[in-house]
Amino acid sequence: MELLEDLQWRGIVYQQTDEDGIKETLANEKISLYCGVDPTADSMHIGHLLPFLTLRRFQQNGHRPIVLVGGATGLIGDPSGKSEERKLLTLETVQENVRGLQKQMEKIFSFTGENAAIMVNNYDWAGSMDIVTFLRDIGKNFGINYMLAKDTISSRLETGISFTEFTYTILQAMDFLHLYENHQCRLQIGGSDQWGNITSGLELIRKLNPEGQKAFGLTIPLVTKADGTKFGKTEGGTVWLDPEKTSPYEFYQFWINTSDADVVKYLKFFTFLSKEEIEVLEKSVQEEPHLRKAQKALAEEMTRLMHGEESLDQAIKISAALFSGEVKDLTANEILQGFKDVPSYEFAGEENLVDLLVAAKISPSKRQAREDITNGAVTVNGERITDSAYELNETDRVEGKFTIIRRGKKKYFLIKY
């Protein structure tokens, strides 16, 4: 299956500036193309993934990806999808964020080989440009009426938009021009909210280059959930790519909890499984949904891609331990990941299990605590305790840091030392 045909089967193509031109160009030559992200935080979240995974598909088909991290545009703020002005970040913060995002890009792309990816930062060419040059050489090519017709700008006219954010689309157009002239970049891809910015770049290239009509734009649909809730959000908040913000276990759990209504779409969007492999999983969703094969495949593919095989194995181990209650073989690090959101208690010297259950509010009273223990409802690190006189000791502390207590089938509590 050809690349464009595969993208369309996956539902990834939303808009194209010249469908026939893109198809012909990709069929006859290997091109350079780019996708960008502004460093508004020191990590991307999964809402950023689809455009860059799409860019990786181009690399796998022999094209050269240019990965742009917007050190300059990040200082300005994209008005796309916003109802009010963004809070401006300091140069130091943006530069620190740039470094964080660049590290994450190294997990997605190959920066070696014949079509090695290129990493660029638009601060390198926009940061040193003086205002007169910007106005004369770049701004002169954009009419006010043309810019007011852009959805990202027109949608903000009632609530207000500053001149700073008003010029954002020109800065991004300048990026496309720079990459077109210096890296022979022929195509920009981005989310559907970037259509106006992409076409601004094409307009600038057309005006300043006789062969500008040979550049193209392609957008990718907004990722949505079947139930109408926002993709990439959980009760715990945003799902980040940084393992310090969202642990590999939490990352794995996000994907494995995907609904049957969404899982096939996400397999097409985010994984590099073949059409045949996805169709087998789709059949499993229809005929044996209780096995959740599609969700497991999705979670494994995504966790392996962003965090590696070792972290995937760890996430599976934690998941299995929590499901079975066999937690005694977990390390302190694995406990920290898997029990991040369970009720916790700072140990205050209670050696007797009954006293600890009451102090940690696991049982409401000593009487109830004794009943819970003698009825077999309490486990310590996965071991069932039935002696109400049980005294905790050093062997009950995982690496001297934690004890996991479970009351009933699913209520976990974390004792911290």
Buried (B, 14 or more C-beta within 10 A) or exposed (E): EEBBEBBEEBEBBBBBBBEEBBBEBBEEEEBBBBBBBBBBBBBBBBBBBBBBBBBBBBBEBEBBBBBBBBBBBBBBBBBBEBEEBBEEBEEEBBBEBBEBBBEBBEEBBBEEEEBEBBBBBBBEBBEEBEEEEBEEEBEEBBEEEBBEEBEBBEBBEEEEBBEBBBBBBBBBBBBBBBBBEEBEBBBBBBBEBBBBBBBBBBBBBBEBBEEBEBBBBBBBBEBEBEEEEEBBBEEEEBBBBBBEBBBBBBBBBBBBEBEEEBBBBBBBBBBEBEEEEBEBBBEBBEEEEEEBBBBBBBBBBBBBBBBBEEBBBBBBBBBEBBEEBBBEEBBEBBBBBBBBEBEBBEBEEBEBBBBBBBBBEBBEEBEBBBBBBEEEBBBBBBEEBEEBEBEBEEEBBBEEBBBBBBBEEEEBBBBBE
